[in-house]
Amino acid sequence: MNRGLLICLRGKDLLRKSTRAVQHKIIRHYNCEAESEIKRFIAENTEIVRDQSLTPEISLRLFTVKCRFWTERPELWPFPDPFWAIYWPGGQALARHLLNNPELSAGRKVLDLGCGCGASAIAAKLSGAAHVVANDTDPVAAIATKMNCELNGLEPLPCVTENLIGSEPENWDLILLGDMFYEETLIDSLHNWLNKCVKLQRTQILIGDPGRAQFESHEIKKLLYEEAQFDLPDSVREENYGLTNSTVWSYRPEN
């Protein structure tokens, strides 16, 4: 694996399919690992990255060229789908937008849906959010998020690993979604659930995406309004096969 390939695969949803064949071999370890062992794996197999993104204020533990699993064969990974080890371009734009506009999250109750490495949740907390919950169905992502919180001088944020898409909407003031719009079925589910959150709870929704084909062609795009656009750093462009910028959108189905 290399990091650029992983990004390409996520856009096509092929990484999940490629690991499915070997998942039966690793799922036992995945479920039985103690949290301390997972923390040790993350600490030993990631690099602390700060300056190579849109948010140099935030430090994150990520896979880089210096890390073993940058090039390791997927069947040797101890955990499936290491999306938590990548700082995706949509999440970078979203976190940058929050840091630039702290009033968006200050004093508010915020959910970071599909948090991955936790950057958007961290940006919301650094911007003064009253309560932030990070959500990812991958338990390893939850642990990585907590470690990244500590790396940035924050108490570990609450992390929920249940699939919240389709659940009864809670009274979130703000829901953040970075790089979640990469598969049509998932986009359909998100569209329905986000619409319900807005109608029942008047929740504000912010979405970060670099312009993936599935996102650009979906009908949800008609309900989005551009809030900010950011040029990606050269290193991020190189890893994303020609993507040059990333955009933050607000989801407003009632407009």
BELKA-V366992 format. One record per helix or strand of 2 or more residues. SS is the DSSP state (2 for helix, 1 for strand). FROM is the first residue (numbers start at 1). TO is the last residue. If there is no record, write none. Layout:
# BELKA-V366992
ss | from | to
SS | FROM | TO
SS | FROM | TO
This chain:
# BELKA-V366992
ss | from | to
2 | 3 | 12
2 | 15 | 32
2 | 35 | 45
1 | 47 | 49
1 | 60 | 62
2 | 68 | 70
2 | 74 | 76
2 | 83 | 85
2 | 89 | 100
2 | 102 | 104
1 | 109 | 113
2 | 119 | 126
1 | 131 | 135
2 | 139 | 151
1 | 158 | 160
1 | 174 | 178
2 | 184 | 201
1 | 204 | 209
2 | 213 | 217
2 | 219 | 223
1 | 224 | 231
2 | 234 | 239
1 | 245 | 251
